[in-house]
Amino acid sequence: MSALNLKMHNQKPKASVKLKVVVLGQSYVGKSAMVVRFITRRFIGEYDTRERIYNFNTIIDNETVNFEILDSCGINNQESEFLINQLEANIRWADAFILVYSVTDKCSFEEVNRLKFLINYNKRRRKIHKDDFIDVPVILVANKIDQANDRMVSREEGQKRCEDIGCACFHEISTRESIEDVQGVFRDVCRFWRFFSKFPKLKRSKSDNIRLSMTIHSDVEMVLSPDKILSICCDDRQRSILLFGRSRHRWNEDEEEQDEFDELEPSATFNDEPFRSRAQTDGNLNLMRKTRKWKIGSPLVSPPQSLSMYRMVNRRNSMSMRGHVSY
Ligand SMILES: Nc1nc2c(ncn2[C@@H]2O[C@H](COP(=O)(O)OP(=O)(O)OP(=O)(O)O)[C@@H](O)[C@H]2O)c(=O)[nH]1
């Protein structure tokens, strides 16, 4: 071992950091496969479709990272209001996001538009400078590139979509073929989160007394260790044993956070059409492309009347981080 390697080897990891990540995407794009691959290094082939949280510690850039990874179940536009509410609750819970589509499925590629819209809607930006804001980190992942003959979405289209919808960076991967691909995704989530978290949360004004309170994971929440995951994937009987019971978490949006747009005048009003129906998946998300910000009243507090409280005001482009970081 060289002197340098020896020195690095002997370095103690820095204090640990907690990072809550949600993996989002249409059904069957490989979300569970990716999470299980990251934690166990194994590609199993078939996976349980239920939503669950995995707890996993690893070291990234000499820092211990305590991942809580929520492997969400893919839903589509036709799903019930309840599931969409749950999806939004999941989004609010997370610090950072992995948005997955399959290169063999054009629909899953369109679905990322809607999901990014929901992320923008539910998560606040942070202020990096006077009028400049930074989006919560979202890594766009194109999976299943090993299925070259079935490819329906090119790398260029993926890269362009990443820029269009303002994701932090783009990865094309094969969960099946490459553990390094998968590790690269989680490493970047962590790095972009570290960068993002340096900027302060915005303060909520006293006058803004709308509390965003919602239930997350109202169905079943499981926190699993890596060595239990393989057995769950392989053995149906174990699944029920490993359900740690039903838990309902109340989550109140951090009072210290504030809509950065309180001081601004509303420049437009909305009709009462539910916003989700405006979140099209046709690749023409004008609302998303136009840089706007939202005054949010929780659709879950008193739906759908609270929708009329939304205000939309102009804002400047936020800074976004694109392309791969080099190390
Ligand atoms: N060829 C190939 N197949 C993959 C890859 N990743 C996942 N799969 C397969 O795709 C299928 C769906 O994978 P899942 O991980 O269950 O997909 P999911 O997105 O979690 O699906 P839901 O739980 O329904 O939301 C499984 O048969 C996997 O084996 C990949 O990189 N290449």
The ligand as a MOL file (V3000), in Angstrom:
LIG
                    3D

  0  0  0     0  0            999 V3000
M  V30 BEGIN CTAB
M  V30 COUNTS 32 34 0 0 0
M  V30 BEGIN ATOM
M  V30 1 N -32.7260 -5.9370 -18.3730 0
M  V30 2 C -32.8640 -5.2460 -17.2390 0
M  V30 3 N -33.9110 -5.4910 -16.4430 0
M  V30 4 C -34.0110 -4.7710 -15.2990 0
M  V30 5 C -33.0660 -3.7990 -14.9340 0
M  V30 6 N -33.4650 -3.2510 -13.7620 0
M  V30 7 C -34.5940 -3.8810 -13.4040 0
M  V30 8 N -34.9370 -4.7930 -14.3250 0
M  V30 9 C -36.1170 -5.6760 -14.3170 0
M  V30 10 O -37.2690 -4.8600 -14.4480 0
M  V30 11 C -38.3460 -5.4510 -13.7380 0
M  V30 12 C -38.9870 -4.4350 -12.8280 0
M  V30 13 O -38.0790 -4.1230 -11.8010 0
M  V30 14 P -38.5610 -3.5400 -10.3980 0
M  V30 15 O -37.3440 -3.1840 -9.6500 0
M  V30 16 O -39.5240 -4.4580 -9.7640 0
M  V30 17 O -39.3570 -2.2400 -10.8960 0
M  V30 18 P -40.0700 -1.1290 -10.0020 0
M  V30 19 O -39.8440 0.1600 -10.6930 0
M  V30 20 O -39.6200 -1.2090 -8.5820 0
M  V30 21 O -41.5940 -1.5400 -10.1290 0
M  V30 22 P -42.7850 -1.2280 -9.1020 0
M  V30 23 O -42.4180 -1.8490 -7.7840 0
M  V30 24 O -43.9800 -1.8660 -9.7370 0
M  V30 25 O -42.9320 0.2640 -8.9980 0
M  V30 26 C -37.8040 -6.6630 -13.0000 0
M  V30 27 O -38.0970 -7.8160 -13.7290 0
M  V30 28 C -36.3000 -6.4310 -13.0060 0
M  V30 29 O -35.5780 -7.6290 -13.0200 0
M  V30 30 C -31.9550 -3.5770 -15.8080 0
M  V30 31 O -31.0800 -2.7330 -15.5980 0
M  V30 32 N -31.9280 -4.3270 -16.9480 0
M  V30 END ATOM
M  V30 BEGIN BOND
M  V30 1 1 1 2
M  V30 2 2 2 3
M  V30 3 1 2 32
M  V30 4 1 3 4
M  V30 5 2 4 5
M  V30 6 1 4 8
M  V30 7 1 5 6
M  V30 8 1 5 30
M  V30 9 2 6 7
M  V30 10 1 7 8
M  V30 11 1 8 9
M  V30 12 1 9 10
M  V30 13 1 9 28
M  V30 14 1 10 11
M  V30 15 1 11 12
M  V30 16 1 11 26
M  V30 17 1 12 13
M  V30 18 1 13 14
M  V30 19 2 14 15
M  V30 20 1 14 16
M  V30 21 1 14 17
M  V30 22 1 17 18
M  V30 23 2 18 19
M  V30 24 1 18 20
M  V30 25 1 18 21
M  V30 26 1 21 22
M  V30 27 2 22 23
M  V30 28 1 22 24
M  V30 29 1 22 25
M  V30 30 1 26 27
M  V30 31 1 26 28
M  V30 32 1 28 29
M  V30 33 2 30 31
M  V30 34 1 30 32
M  V30 END BOND
M  V30 END CTAB
M  END
